[in-house]
Amino acid sequence: MGAWVAAVLVSGALLCAVGGAFGAGAKISATPEVTAGSNVIISCNITEPPTAVKGHYWEKGGTRLDTNETSPEFTSYLIPKVDHDTSGEYHCIFETVPLSKATVYVKVKPHVYAYKKTEHGNEGDTGMLVCKSSSYPPVTQWSWFRVVGDVSQPVVNGSEDRFFIKSDGNKTELRILSLHLEKDPGDYMCNGTNEKGEGNAVISLRVRSRLAALWPFLGIVAEVLVLVTIIFIYEKRRQPNQVPDDDDGGSAPLKSNATNYKDKNVRQRNAN
């Protein structure tokens, strides 16, 4: 008896997976996989719902989408153009108890783009080149190449103990340790592959000399030195002109005091 119950449960799970629906006893017919087109209509139709259908809606990436209202058992959604922005998993959800759900897959080849089209690094530092993909399904394999003329030379992970590749889903990084001023500058291409094809992007790497990072600092130091020199020369030339002025200003009170003293003595003599 226990073995029979287990077999029934397993067969029921398989039926649910094949039907693409979640909900006891529900059967949903959904649009097959979509890979291209414009004004594409995807739809779902439910039969044998576990309870009465109170409504339905669509979701993509956790976001609820606008949907048309036709009948409780049927729902559709319009995709204006199938590309990397609209690719993904679309879920049609019928409001039953429990909820009944099916998935429509919209798949395209990878849309690969560079995080920065041009990267700069200083000689001796570590350079990092980053590529991403914004399409569905995720990239299953990433590769890097050095573009020399019309030839793409593969970059092997760990080569020369300087080139290291780290890839995770829709993102890949190429790290170049101890950048070389002459050998490392140039174009690098990242390539992403999934079940629908491949895509790539090119990043231009530029390496600056160690001294290049010091030029702004040296420029500031030079400006300060010029300013200090100008102030010093100005003060040096201004000081000799101030000495006679100070002497003249100081002698005037002495002359005035002597005159007052002489006038006082004359008045005293006349009084006597």
C-alpha positions as CSV (number, residue, x, y, z in Angstrom):
1,M,0.0,0.0,0.0
2,G,2.8,2.4,0.9
3,A,4.7,1.7,-2.3
4,W,1.5,2.3,-4.4
5,V,1.0,5.7,-2.7
6,A,4.6,6.7,-3.4
7,A,4.2,5.7,-7.1
8,V,1.0,7.8,-7.4
9,L,2.8,10.8,-5.8
10,V,5.8,10.5,-8.2
11,S,3.5,10.2,-11.3
12,G,1.5,13.2,-10.1
13,A,4.7,15.3,-9.8
14,L,5.8,14.3,-13.3
15,L,2.4,15.2,-14.7
16,C,2.6,18.6,-13.0
17,A,6.1,19.2,-14.4
18,V,5.1,18.2,-17.9
19,G,2.0,20.4,-17.8
20,G,4.2,23.3,-16.4
21,A,1.6,24.1,-13.7
22,F,1.5,24.3,-10.0
23,G,-1.7,23.4,-8.3
24,A,-3.3,20.0,-7.5
25,G,-5.1,18.6,-10.6
26,A,-4.6,21.7,-12.7
27,K,-3.6,21.4,-16.4
28,I,-2.3,24.5,-18.2
29,S,-1.5,24.6,-21.9
30,A,1.2,27.3,-22.5
31,T,2.9,28.8,-25.5
32,P,6.0,26.8,-26.6
33,E,9.5,28.3,-26.3
34,V,9.9,31.7,-28.1
35,T,13.2,32.7,-29.7
36,A,12.4,35.5,-32.1
37,G,9.7,37.7,-33.6
38,S,7.8,41.0,-33.2
39,N,4.4,41.5,-31.7
40,V,4.5,37.9,-30.3
41,I,1.6,36.8,-28.2
42,I,2.2,34.2,-25.5
43,S,-0.8,32.6,-23.8
44,C,-1.9,30.1,-21.2
45,N,-5.1,28.1,-21.0
46,I,-6.1,26.2,-17.8
47,T,-8.4,23.2,-17.7
48,E,-9.5,21.2,-14.7
49,P,-8.6,23.9,-12.1
50,P,-8.6,22.8,-8.5
51,T,-11.1,25.6,-7.6
52,A,-12.9,28.3,-9.5
53,V,-10.6,30.8,-11.2
54,K,-11.0,34.2,-9.7
55,G,-8.5,36.0,-12.0
56,H,-5.1,35.7,-13.6
57,Y,-2.0,37.7,-14.3
58,W,1.6,37.5,-15.7
59,E,4.9,37.9,-13.9
60,K,8.5,38.3,-15.1
61,G,11.5,38.6,-12.8
62,G,9.1,39.1,-9.8
63,T,7.4,42.1,-11.6
64,R,3.7,41.9,-12.3
65,L,2.8,42.7,-15.9
66,D,-0.2,44.2,-17.4
67,T,-2.5,41.6,-19.0
68,N,-5.7,41.5,-21.0
69,E,-9.0,40.3,-19.6
70,T,-10.6,37.7,-21.8
71,S,-12.0,34.7,-19.9
72,P,-11.1,33.3,-16.5
73,E,-9.5,30.2,-18.1
74,F,-7.4,32.0,-20.7
75,T,-4.8,34.7,-20.5
76,S,-2.3,36.2,-23.0
77,Y,0.5,38.7,-23.1
78,L,2.0,40.7,-26.0
79,I,5.8,41.0,-26.4
80,P,6.4,43.9,-28.9
81,K,9.9,42.6,-29.9
82,V,11.9,39.6,-28.8
83,D,15.4,40.7,-27.8
84,H,17.8,40.7,-24.8
85,D,15.5,43.1,-22.9
86,T,12.4,41.0,-23.2
87,S,14.0,37.6,-22.9
88,G,13.4,35.6,-19.8
89,E,10.8,33.5,-18.0
90,Y,7.2,34.6,-18.2
91,H,4.8,33.1,-15.6
92,C,1.1,33.0,-16.2
93,I,-0.6,32.7,-12.8
94,F,-4.3,31.7,-12.3
95,E,-5.9,32.7,-9.0
96,T,-7.0,29.3,-7.7
97,V,-6.5,27.6,-4.4
98,P,-3.7,26.8,-4.5
99,L,-2.4,29.1,-7.2
100,S,-1.9,27.5,-10.6
101,K,1.1,28.5,-12.6
102,A,2.9,27.8,-15.9
103,T,6.0,29.2,-17.5
104,V,6.7,30.4,-21.0
105,Y,10.5,30.7,-21.9
106,V,11.7,33.5,-24.2
107,K,15.3,32.7,-25.2
108,V,17.8,34.6,-27.3
109,K,21.6,34.4,-27.8
110,P,23.8,36.3,-25.3
111,H,23.8,40.1,-25.5
112,V,27.4,40.7,-24.3
113,Y,28.6,44.2,-23.5
114,A,31.7,45.7,-21.8
115,Y,31.3,47.3,-18.4
116,K,33.7,50.0,-19.7
117,K,34.7,50.1,-23.4
118,T,38.1,51.6,-22.5
119,E,40.0,50.8,-19.4
120,H,43.1,52.6,-18.0
121,G,45.8,51.3,-15.8
122,N,49.2,52.3,-14.5
123,E,52.3,50.4,-15.2
124,G,52.9,47.7,-12.5
125,D,49.3,47.9,-11.2
126,T,46.5,45.3,-11.7
127,G,44.2,45.9,-14.6
128,M,40.6,44.5,-14.7
129,L,38.4,44.1,-17.7
130,V,34.7,43.2,-17.1
131,C,32.0,42.0,-19.5
132,K,28.3,41.2,-18.8
133,S,25.3,39.7,-20.5
134,S,21.8,40.9,-20.0
135,S,19.9,38.2,-21.9
136,Y,18.2,34.8,-21.1
137,P,19.2,32.1,-20.8
138,P,22.4,32.8,-18.8
139,V,25.8,32.4,-20.4
140,T,27.2,28.9,-19.9
141,Q,30.7,29.5,-21.2
142,W,32.9,32.6,-21.2
143,S,36.2,33.1,-23.2
144,W,38.7,35.9,-23.5
145,F,40.9,36.8,-26.5
146,R,43.6,39.3,-27.3
147,V,42.9,41.0,-30.6
148,V,46.1,41.5,-32.7
149,G,45.2,42.9,-36.1
150,D,42.6,40.5,-37.5
151,V,43.6,37.6,-35.3
152,S,42.0,36.7,-32.0
153,Q,44.5,35.0,-29.7
154,P,43.0,33.0,-26.8
155,V,43.8,34.2,-23.3
156,V,44.4,31.2,-21.1
157,N,43.5,31.4,-17.4
158,G,46.6,31.5,-15.3
159,S,49.0,32.1,-18.2
160,E,52.3,33.8,-17.5
161,D,51.1,33.9,-13.8
162,R,49.5,37.3,-14.7
163,F,46.3,36.6,-16.6
164,F,43.4,35.3,-14.5
165,I,39.7,34.8,-15.6
166,K,36.8,34.7,-13.2
167,S,33.3,34.0,-14.6
168,D,30.0,33.7,-12.8
169,G,26.7,33.4,-14.7
170,N,26.2,36.6,-16.8
171,K,29.5,38.2,-15.7
172,T,33.2,37.6,-16.4
173,E,36.4,39.3,-15.3
174,L,39.9,39.3,-16.7
175,R,42.6,40.4,-14.3
176,I,46.1,41.3,-15.5
177,L,48.7,41.5,-12.8
178,S,51.6,43.9,-13.0
179,L,50.6,45.7,-16.1
180,H,53.4,46.0,-18.7
181,L,53.7,49.3,-20.5
182,E,54.6,47.8,-23.9
183,K,53.1,44.3,-23.9
184,D,49.7,44.7,-22.4
185,P,48.0,47.7,-24.1
186,G,45.6,46.8,-26.9
187,D,42.1,45.3,-27.6
188,Y,40.7,42.4,-25.6
189,M,37.5,40.5,-26.6
190,C,35.1,38.7,-24.3
191,N,32.9,36.0,-25.8
192,G,29.8,34.5,-24.1
193,T,27.9,31.4,-25.3
194,N,24.6,29.8,-24.3
195,E,22.3,27.3,-26.0
196,K,21.0,29.8,-28.5
197,G,24.3,31.2,-29.8
198,E,27.1,33.5,-28.8
199,G,27.9,37.2,-28.4
200,N,31.0,39.3,-27.8
201,A,32.3,42.7,-26.9
202,V,35.7,44.5,-27.3
203,I,37.5,46.4,-24.5
204,S,40.5,48.7,-25.2
205,L,43.2,48.6,-22.5
206,R,45.6,51.5,-22.1
207,V,48.6,51.5,-19.8
208,R,50.2,54.6,-18.5
209,S,53.8,55.0,-17.3
210,R,54.4,55.1,-13.5
211,L,55.5,58.8,-13.9
212,A,52.2,59.7,-15.5
213,A,50.5,59.4,-12.1
214,L,53.0,61.9,-10.6
215,W,52.5,64.6,-13.2
216,P,49.5,66.3,-11.5
217,F,51.4,66.3,-8.2
218,L,54.6,67.7,-9.8
219,G,52.6,70.3,-11.5
220,I,51.1,71.5,-8.2
221,V,54.6,71.6,-6.6
222,A,55.9,73.6,-9.5
223,E,53.1,76.2,-9.2
224,V,53.7,76.5,-5.5
225,L,57.4,77.1,-6.0
226,V,56.8,79.7,-8.6
227,L,54.3,81.5,-6.4
228,V,56.7,81.5,-3.4
229,T,59.6,82.8,-5.6
230,I,57.4,85.7,-6.9
231,I,56.4,86.7,-3.3
232,F,60.0,86.5,-2.1
233,I,61.3,88.7,-5.0
234,Y,58.4,91.2,-4.4
235,E,59.1,91.5,-0.7
236,K,62.9,91.8,-1.3
237,R,62.4,94.8,-3.7
238,R,59.8,96.5,-1.4
239,Q,61.9,96.6,1.8
240,P,64.6,99.2,0.8
241,N,61.9,101.8,-0.2
242,Q,60.4,101.6,3.3
243,V,63.5,102.4,5.3
244,P,63.7,106.2,4.3
245,D,60.0,106.6,5.0
246,D,60.4,105.3,8.5
247,D,63.5,107.5,9.1
248,D,61.6,110.6,7.9
249,G,58.6,109.8,10.0
250,G,60.8,109.3,13.1
251,S,62.8,112.5,12.7
252,A,59.8,114.8,12.5
253,P,58.8,114.5,16.1
254,L,62.4,115.1,17.3
255,K,62.5,118.4,15.3
256,S,59.2,119.5,16.7
257,N,60.3,118.8,20.3
258,A,63.4,120.8,19.9
259,T,61.5,123.8,18.6
260,N,59.0,123.7,21.4
261,Y,61.9,123.6,23.9
262,K,63.5,126.7,22.4
263,D,60.3,128.6,22.4
264,K,59.7,127.8,26.1
265,N,63.2,129.1,27.1
266,V,62.5,132.4,25.3
267,R,59.2,132.9,27.1
268,Q,60.9,132.2,30.5
269,R,63.6,134.8,29.8
270,N,61.1,137.5,28.8
271,A,59.2,136.8,31.9
272,N,62.3,137.5,34.1
